[in-house]
Amino acid sequence: TRKPRWAVAYKFPAEEASSVVERVEFQVGRTGAITPVARLQPTFVGGVTVTNATLHNMDEIERLDLHVGDRVIIRRAGDVIPQVAAVIIEQRPKDALPVAAPQLCPACGSSIAKSGDEVVVRCMASRDLCPAQLKEGLNHFVSRLAMDVDGLGEKLIEQLVDVGLVKNAADLFRLEKEQLLAIERMGEKSAGNVLAALSDARSTTLARFIYSLGIREVGEATALALALYFADIDGLMAADTEALEMVPDVGPVVAKSIHGFFAQPA
């Protein structure tokens, strides 16, 4: 334990509670990662009512020996993210069913696969062909640390994608007020605010823009390093893996991810 000067921090164990797994669903993230999520009987733990808990991946489900119908111990990791800590095997009902791994992407039906030594299974379709990846990618694009488009939340993005108004990030900047007003529960003032926020987002830094693209393995620090090294987006897009590895803190894995992103026709 380190004690800076006189200060000592006490970390209490996470609060736990038990609940029942009603079903397991699979969500697709912006990089295509498919994550199992346990849908639970509503349970009060750590000051909030929890209805979902992450299961991370199929390896974790196998480690827990989790079945649908199991009673499980729920813990809020870091007092924030609910996760399944353990299964109470002795309370397993006779009709409990093993969790079946998906054979295809649950969002678009494309093939799925593991990459290298990863335990994560990913959708093999590009972001423009998988609606789940597209929605999550757009949520990242407009987030505070990326393009910071205030008023463009998850629900609105979902509606814009579902009705076909937005098929990529560039489509956001082509939206017109009449199109937004046609969206359910979108009023005149809200539509105006969204368009104003999109207009403001046209002026941003290169580092923010690179980060907003949601390239796998590229966080804020790497985006800043790329912006400082290449100075413009055209140079970054044209760079091969050897040129990318010249950037501080960019190794072979990150370079391959960046090059692969810009090599996609979309």
C-alpha positions as CSV (number, residue, x, y, z in Angstrom):
1,T,0.0,0.0,0.0
2,R,1.3,3.4,-0.9
3,K,0.7,6.4,1.4
4,P,1.4,9.7,-0.4
5,R,2.4,12.1,2.5
6,W,-0.2,11.5,5.2
7,A,-3.2,10.3,3.0
8,V,-4.6,6.8,3.1
9,A,-7.4,5.6,0.9
10,Y,-9.7,2.8,2.0
11,K,-11.4,0.7,-0.6
12,F,-14.5,-1.2,0.5
13,P,-15.5,-4.4,-1.2
14,A,-18.2,-4.1,-3.8
15,E,-21.8,-4.6,-2.6
16,E,-23.4,-7.9,-3.8
17,A,-26.9,-9.2,-4.2
18,S,-28.5,-12.2,-5.9
19,S,-30.8,-12.3,-8.9
20,V,-32.1,-14.7,-11.5
21,V,-30.9,-14.8,-15.1
22,E,-34.1,-14.6,-17.3
23,R,-32.2,-14.7,-20.6
24,V,-28.9,-13.9,-22.3
25,E,-28.7,-11.5,-25.2
26,F,-25.8,-10.6,-27.4
27,Q,-24.9,-7.0,-28.2
28,V,-22.7,-5.8,-31.0
29,G,-20.3,-2.9,-30.4
30,R,-18.8,-0.4,-32.8
31,T,-15.7,-2.6,-33.5
32,G,-17.9,-5.6,-34.2
33,A,-17.2,-7.2,-30.8
34,I,-20.1,-9.4,-29.7
35,T,-20.8,-9.2,-25.9
36,P,-23.2,-11.4,-24.0
37,V,-25.4,-9.6,-21.5
38,A,-27.5,-11.2,-18.8
39,R,-31.1,-9.9,-18.5
40,L,-31.9,-10.2,-14.8
41,Q,-34.9,-10.0,-12.5
42,P,-34.8,-6.4,-11.2
43,T,-32.5,-6.4,-8.1
44,F,-31.4,-3.5,-5.8
45,V,-27.7,-3.5,-5.4
46,G,-25.2,-0.7,-4.6
47,G,-27.9,2.0,-4.5
48,V,-29.5,1.2,-7.9
49,T,-31.9,-1.3,-9.4
50,V,-30.0,-3.6,-11.7
51,T,-31.7,-5.4,-14.6
52,N,-28.6,-6.1,-16.9
53,A,-25.1,-7.4,-16.2
54,T,-22.2,-7.9,-18.6
55,L,-20.9,-11.4,-19.1
56,H,-17.8,-10.2,-21.1
57,N,-17.5,-13.2,-23.5
58,M,-18.4,-16.9,-24.0
59,D,-15.2,-18.0,-22.2
60,E,-16.5,-16.2,-19.1
61,I,-19.9,-17.9,-19.5
62,E,-18.1,-21.3,-19.6
63,R,-16.0,-20.4,-16.6
64,L,-19.1,-19.5,-14.6
65,D,-21.0,-22.5,-16.0
66,L,-23.9,-20.1,-16.4
67,H,-27.3,-21.3,-17.5
68,V,-30.5,-19.4,-18.2
69,G,-32.6,-19.6,-15.1
70,D,-29.7,-19.7,-12.7
71,R,-29.6,-17.7,-9.5
72,V,-26.4,-15.6,-9.6
73,I,-24.4,-13.2,-7.4
74,I,-24.4,-9.7,-8.8
75,R,-21.6,-7.2,-8.0
76,R,-21.2,-3.6,-9.2
77,A,-17.6,-3.5,-10.3
78,G,-16.1,-0.2,-9.1
79,D,-19.6,0.6,-7.9
80,V,-20.5,1.3,-11.5
81,I,-20.7,-1.7,-13.9
82,P,-22.9,-4.6,-12.8
83,Q,-21.4,-8.0,-13.5
84,V,-22.1,-11.6,-12.6
85,A,-19.6,-12.7,-9.9
86,A,-20.7,-16.3,-9.4
87,V,-23.5,-18.8,-10.1
88,I,-25.3,-20.4,-7.1
89,I,-25.1,-23.9,-8.6
90,E,-27.0,-25.6,-5.8
91,Q,-30.1,-23.4,-6.6
92,R,-30.1,-24.3,-10.3
93,P,-33.6,-25.2,-11.5
94,K,-34.1,-28.4,-13.4
95,D,-35.3,-26.6,-16.5
96,A,-32.2,-24.3,-16.7
97,L,-30.7,-24.2,-20.2
98,P,-27.1,-23.7,-21.3
99,V,-26.3,-20.5,-23.1
100,A,-26.0,-21.1,-26.8
101,A,-23.2,-19.1,-28.6
102,P,-24.3,-17.2,-31.7
103,Q,-23.3,-18.6,-35.0
104,L,-23.9,-15.4,-36.9
105,C,-24.0,-11.7,-36.0
106,P,-27.2,-11.1,-34.1
107,A,-27.6,-7.7,-35.7
108,C,-26.9,-8.3,-39.4
109,G,-26.6,-12.0,-39.9
110,S,-23.0,-11.8,-41.1
111,S,-20.3,-14.3,-40.3
112,I,-18.5,-14.0,-37.0
113,A,-15.0,-15.0,-35.9
114,K,-12.2,-14.6,-33.4
115,S,-9.1,-12.7,-34.4
116,G,-5.7,-14.1,-33.4
117,D,-5.4,-14.8,-29.6
118,E,-8.5,-12.7,-28.7
119,V,-11.3,-14.2,-26.7
120,V,-13.8,-11.8,-28.2
121,V,-15.9,-12.9,-31.2
122,R,-16.5,-10.2,-33.8
123,C,-18.9,-9.5,-36.6
124,M,-17.0,-9.7,-39.9
125,A,-19.2,-7.2,-41.7
126,S,-17.9,-3.6,-42.1
127,R,-19.6,-0.9,-40.1
128,D,-21.7,0.4,-43.0
129,L,-23.3,-3.1,-43.4
130,C,-24.0,-3.9,-39.8
131,P,-26.7,-1.6,-38.2
132,A,-25.5,-2.3,-34.6
133,Q,-21.9,-1.4,-35.5
134,L,-23.2,1.7,-37.3
135,K,-25.3,2.9,-34.3
136,E,-22.5,2.4,-31.8
137,G,-20.0,4.0,-34.1
138,L,-22.2,7.1,-34.5
139,N,-22.7,7.3,-30.7
140,H,-18.9,7.3,-30.4
141,F,-18.6,9.9,-33.2
142,V,-20.9,12.4,-31.5
143,S,-19.6,11.8,-27.9
144,R,-18.1,14.5,-25.7
145,L,-14.5,13.6,-26.3
146,A,-15.0,13.1,-30.0
147,M,-17.1,15.6,-32.1
148,D,-19.1,16.6,-29.1
149,V,-22.5,17.0,-30.8
150,D,-24.9,18.0,-27.9
151,G,-28.4,16.8,-28.2
152,L,-27.7,13.9,-30.5
153,G,-28.3,11.0,-28.1
154,E,-28.5,7.2,-28.5
155,K,-32.3,7.2,-29.1
156,L,-32.2,9.8,-31.8
157,I,-29.3,8.1,-33.6
158,E,-31.2,4.8,-33.5
159,Q,-34.2,6.4,-35.0
160,L,-32.2,8.2,-37.7
161,V,-30.5,4.9,-38.7
162,D,-33.7,2.9,-38.6
163,V,-35.6,5.2,-40.9
164,G,-32.6,5.3,-43.3
165,L,-31.7,9.0,-43.0
166,V,-28.2,8.2,-41.7
167,K,-26.0,5.5,-43.2
168,N,-22.6,7.0,-42.1
169,A,-21.2,9.8,-40.0
170,A,-21.1,12.2,-43.0
171,D,-24.9,11.9,-43.4
172,L,-25.3,13.6,-40.0
173,F,-24.1,16.9,-41.6
174,R,-26.6,16.6,-44.4
175,L,-29.6,16.4,-42.2
176,E,-32.3,19.1,-42.7
177,K,-34.8,20.5,-40.2
178,E,-37.8,18.9,-42.0
179,Q,-36.2,15.5,-41.8
180,L,-35.6,15.8,-38.0
181,L,-39.2,17.1,-37.4
182,A,-40.5,14.0,-39.0
183,I,-38.8,11.9,-36.2
184,E,-41.1,10.9,-33.4
185,R,-41.1,13.3,-30.4
186,M,-38.8,15.8,-32.2
187,G,-39.9,19.4,-31.8
188,E,-38.9,22.6,-33.5
189,K,-36.5,23.7,-30.8
190,S,-34.9,20.3,-30.4
191,A,-34.3,20.0,-34.1
192,G,-32.8,23.5,-34.2
193,N,-30.5,22.6,-31.3
194,V,-29.2,19.5,-33.0
195,L,-28.5,21.3,-36.3
196,A,-26.7,24.1,-34.5
197,A,-24.6,21.5,-32.6
198,L,-23.7,19.8,-35.9
199,S,-22.8,23.1,-37.4
200,D,-20.5,23.8,-34.5
201,A,-18.9,20.3,-34.8
202,R,-17.7,21.2,-38.3
203,S,-14.9,23.1,-36.7
204,T,-12.8,20.7,-34.6
205,T,-9.3,19.5,-34.1
206,L,-7.6,16.8,-36.2
207,A,-7.0,14.8,-33.1
208,R,-10.7,14.8,-32.1
209,F,-11.7,13.9,-35.6
210,I,-9.3,10.9,-35.8
211,Y,-10.6,9.8,-32.4
212,S,-14.2,10.2,-33.5
213,L,-13.7,7.8,-36.3
214,G,-13.7,4.9,-33.8
215,I,-10.7,3.1,-35.2
216,R,-10.0,0.0,-33.2
217,E,-7.0,0.4,-30.8
218,V,-7.0,4.2,-31.4
219,G,-7.8,6.2,-28.2
220,E,-7.3,9.8,-27.4
221,A,-3.6,9.6,-26.9
222,T,-3.0,7.7,-30.1
223,A,-5.3,10.1,-32.0
224,L,-3.3,13.0,-30.8
225,A,0.0,11.4,-31.7
226,L,-1.3,10.7,-35.2
227,A,-2.5,14.2,-35.6
228,L,0.8,15.7,-34.6
229,Y,2.8,13.4,-36.9
230,F,0.7,13.6,-40.1
231,A,-0.8,17.1,-39.7
232,D,-3.7,16.3,-42.0
233,I,-6.2,13.5,-42.6
234,D,-5.0,12.8,-46.2
235,G,-1.5,11.9,-45.1
236,L,-2.9,9.5,-42.4
237,M,-5.3,7.8,-44.9
238,A,-2.5,7.3,-47.4
239,A,0.1,5.9,-44.9
240,D,1.1,2.3,-45.0
241,T,1.9,0.2,-41.9
242,E,5.6,1.0,-42.1
243,A,4.9,4.8,-42.0
244,L,2.3,4.4,-39.2
245,E,4.8,2.5,-37.1
246,M,7.1,5.6,-37.2
247,V,4.5,7.4,-35.1
248,P,5.4,7.4,-31.3
249,D,3.5,4.8,-29.4
250,V,2.1,3.1,-32.6
251,G,3.2,-0.5,-32.8
252,P,2.4,-3.3,-35.4
253,V,-1.0,-4.1,-34.0
254,V,-2.2,-0.5,-34.0
255,A,-0.7,0.2,-37.4
256,K,-2.4,-2.8,-38.9
257,S,-5.8,-1.7,-37.4
258,I,-5.4,1.9,-38.7
259,H,-4.3,0.8,-42.2
260,G,-7.2,-1.8,-42.3
261,F,-9.7,0.9,-41.3
262,F,-8.8,3.2,-44.2
263,A,-8.5,0.4,-46.6
264,Q,-12.2,-0.4,-46.4
265,P,-14.1,0.8,-49.5
266,A,-16.7,2.4,-47.2
